[in-house]
Structures are given as C-alpha cells and as structure tokens.
Amino acid sequence: MSTHPHRFGPGNFDLEARDCAHSYTGGVVDIPFPRSVRDRLLADGLAEQQRWARNSDSITFRVRSHEDVEHAVWLKRLSYLRYALKAASDRTGLDEQADDLRLNPQ
C-alpha cells in the first residue's frame, strides 16, 4: 500500500496503482467497491452514497468521532483486502486478514 497527496485533501491510498481510498480534509473518505459490496454497505448503514457521483460504485464515509476513525480504517482495510486478494498468487496471511475484518457472509 502506498499513499500520496491528493489534490483535494490529505491523501490517496493505492495498491499497485489501484485506487483503494481517498481521504479529504474534514474527515471525509471515499472508497471504490464493486457494486454488490457498495450496495451491501449502504443497505447495512455502514457508509453513504458517494457524495459527488450518486450512481458511482464508490461510497462516502464521514469521520466525526473516534469510533468513526476505527470504522474508516475497517473500510480501507476491506478495500485493500479486495485488491490484495485479486492480485495475490499466494494468499498466505490474506485469509487471516479477512477473518480479522469479521465480514458478513453476504
């Protein structure tokens, strides 16, 4: 995972040139997901629709408290894991990371 400044805020989070998350000034995080994952996150109240492009596959999450920071990290880890699993030739350690996220089977 690498980070670099983003033109609208503190940073982008990338994995092998894949965009995993954007953090913006003011505690806003946008994260791209496959439509099915995005829909589940929205349905479970774990994120909001992307604030600028309502029909995009990205979600928005607003950090307002310490608990929100933990949830934002969880969302970023979920995004990272999705890309890491797609790119991995060896899944050693990645399955344990998935278990740590305590994902809903759906």
C-alpha positions as CSV (number, residue, x, y, z in Angstrom):
1,M,0.0,0.0,0.0
2,S,1.3,3.4,-0.8
3,T,0.0,6.9,-0.1
4,H,0.4,10.2,-1.8
5,P,-1.2,13.6,-1.7
6,H,-4.5,14.1,-3.4
7,R,-5.4,17.4,-5.0
8,F,-8.5,17.8,-2.7
9,G,-7.1,16.6,0.6
10,P,-4.5,14.7,2.6
11,G,-4.1,11.6,0.5
12,N,-4.8,8.7,-1.8
13,F,-4.2,5.1,-0.8
14,D,-3.1,2.9,-3.6
15,L,-2.1,-0.8,-4.0
16,E,-0.1,-1.4,-7.1
17,A,-1.6,1.6,-8.9
18,R,-5.1,0.6,-7.9
19,D,-7.1,3.3,-6.2
20,C,-8.1,1.9,-2.8
21,A,-9.3,5.1,-1.0
22,H,-9.3,8.9,-0.9
23,S,-9.1,10.9,2.3
24,Y,-10.2,14.5,2.2
25,T,-9.9,17.5,4.5
26,G,-12.7,17.5,7.0
27,G,-12.8,13.7,7.7
28,V,-14.4,12.5,4.5
29,V,-13.3,9.2,3.0
30,D,-14.4,8.0,-0.5
31,I,-13.7,4.3,-1.4
32,P,-14.5,2.4,-4.6
33,F,-16.1,-1.0,-4.3
34,P,-17.8,-3.4,-6.6
35,R,-21.5,-2.5,-6.9
36,S,-22.6,-5.6,-4.9
37,V,-20.3,-4.6,-2.0
38,R,-21.3,-1.0,-2.2
39,D,-25.0,-1.9,-2.1
40,R,-24.5,-4.1,0.9
41,L,-22.5,-1.4,2.8
42,L,-25.3,1.1,2.0
43,A,-28.1,-1.3,3.0
44,D,-26.4,-2.1,6.3
45,G,-25.8,1.6,7.1
46,L,-22.1,1.2,7.0
47,A,-21.5,4.0,4.5
48,E,-23.3,6.7,2.5
49,Q,-23.7,7.1,-1.2
50,Q,-20.7,8.7,-2.9
51,R,-21.3,12.4,-2.3
52,W,-20.4,13.8,-5.8
53,A,-21.5,10.9,-8.1
54,R,-24.5,9.2,-6.6
55,N,-24.5,6.4,-9.1
56,S,-20.8,5.6,-8.8
57,D,-19.5,2.4,-7.3
58,S,-17.8,4.4,-4.6
59,I,-19.0,5.0,-1.0
60,T,-18.5,8.0,1.3
61,F,-17.8,7.8,5.0
62,R,-17.6,10.8,7.3
63,V,-15.3,10.6,10.3
64,R,-16.9,12.5,13.2
65,S,-15.7,10.6,16.3
66,H,-13.0,8.2,17.5
67,E,-15.3,5.2,16.7
68,D,-15.7,6.6,13.2
69,V,-11.9,6.5,12.7
70,E,-11.9,2.8,13.5
71,H,-14.8,2.3,11.0
72,A,-12.9,4.3,8.3
73,V,-9.9,2.1,8.9
74,W,-12.1,-1.0,8.6
75,L,-13.5,0.2,5.3
76,K,-10.0,1.0,4.0
77,R,-8.8,-2.5,5.1
78,L,-11.8,-4.0,3.2
79,S,-10.8,-2.1,0.1
80,Y,-7.1,-3.1,0.4
81,L,-8.0,-6.8,1.0
82,R,-10.2,-6.8,-2.1
83,Y,-7.3,-5.7,-4.3
84,A,-4.7,-7.8,-2.5
85,L,-6.8,-11.0,-3.0
86,K,-7.2,-10.2,-6.7
87,A,-3.5,-9.7,-7.2
88,A,-2.1,-12.4,-4.9
89,S,-0.6,-15.5,-6.3
90,D,-0.1,-16.7,-2.7
91,R,-3.0,-15.9,-0.2
92,T,-0.9,-16.7,2.9
93,G,-1.9,-14.2,5.5
94,L,-4.7,-12.7,3.5
95,D,-7.3,-15.1,4.7
96,E,-6.4,-14.3,8.3
97,Q,-6.8,-10.6,7.5
98,A,-10.3,-11.3,6.1
99,D,-11.2,-13.2,9.3
100,D,-10.0,-10.1,11.3
101,L,-12.5,-7.9,9.5
102,R,-15.4,-10.1,10.8
103,L,-17.3,-9.8,7.5
104,N,-20.9,-10.5,7.0
105,P,-21.1,-13.7,4.8
106,Q,-23.3,-11.8,2.4
